[in-house]
Amino acid sequence: MAFQPISNNILIKLDARPKELKTAGGLFLPDKSTGGLPLQGEVVAVGAGKVTDKGQLIPVTFKPGDRVVFGKYGGTELTIHEEKHIIIPENQLMGVLKDD
């Protein structure tokens, strides 16, 4: 099954979340206490963009392959080929992760 987002929606393959995170001080935080942390994933597909009231198309800023960060409670989760994905509007993404 293939999925093509419409409008300014973006399909993101979710990263596996670690069961626990380690703080800079060496403390381990269980998954329950990290529930509000932003999620990360890889853009798989993007819609054409948003159409303005004047009929102009504003293309989506992100492209397939981008690694992005977004809030935990945004978008809609779905499973494609037994992998978790999320479909989310462009304006709910927080940014792109870049290699140093």
N, C-alpha and C positions, 0 to 999 in steps of 0.2 A: 504494500500500500504506500502510495506517495501522498504527500500533503503540500499544497501550495497556498501560502497565506494570501489574503486579499487586503486591499487598502494599505494602511501603514502597520499591519501586524507582522510580527517576526516569530519564526519557529526556532526554538533553542533546545539543543540537546543538553540536559542537565548533567552536571558533574556529580559523581558519587560523593555524598557528604561523609566525612569521617565520623565515626561513632563518638569520638571525643577529641577535643582540641586542647593544645597545651599553650598556656600563657607564657609571656616572656620570663616570668618569675619561676616557671617550672611546674605550675599547678595544672592539673588536668580538669577540664570542664566537660561534664557529660553532655550528650546531645540535647537533653531537655533544657539545659541552661543556655544553650546557644541558639535557641529557636528564632530570635529576632535578627540574627546575622544575615546580611545579604547573601544571595545565592550566586553561583557562577555557572557559566555554560558556554557552549559554542553555537554560534548562529549557523543554522542549517539552510534556511530559506527565508526570503523576505518578500513582502507584497510589493506592488508597483509604487505605492506611495499614497499620500492623502490628497484629495481634490479639494481646493478652496471653494468658497462661495462664488468666486468669479470663474470657476472651471479650470483653473490652472493646477497642474499636477506637481506636488512637491515630493520628489523622490525620497525614499528611505535613506538615511545616513549610513546605516550599517550594511555589511555585506557578508555573504557566507564565508565562514572561516574565522570571523572576528570572535574573540573571547570577551564576553560581556558580564557585567554585574547588575543584578536587579533585586528588588525587595522580595522577601519571602511570600508575601500575601498578594502579589500581583499576578495577573494572567490566569490561564486555565491549563491545568495539567492534562496530558494525554499520553498514551503509550503507542509507540510505532515500532514495529519489529522488536517487541519485548524490551524496549529501552524507553526510559522516562524523558518526556519532552514537555515544554511549556510553550503556549502561544500567548504572546504578550504585545500590547501596542508599543510602538516606538517610544512614546513619551514616558513610559514606565521604566525604561532602562536607565541605569545610573552612569554608565560609562563603559569604555573599552579597556581591557587589560593589554598592555604592551610589554614585550620583552625588553629587558634592560640592555 
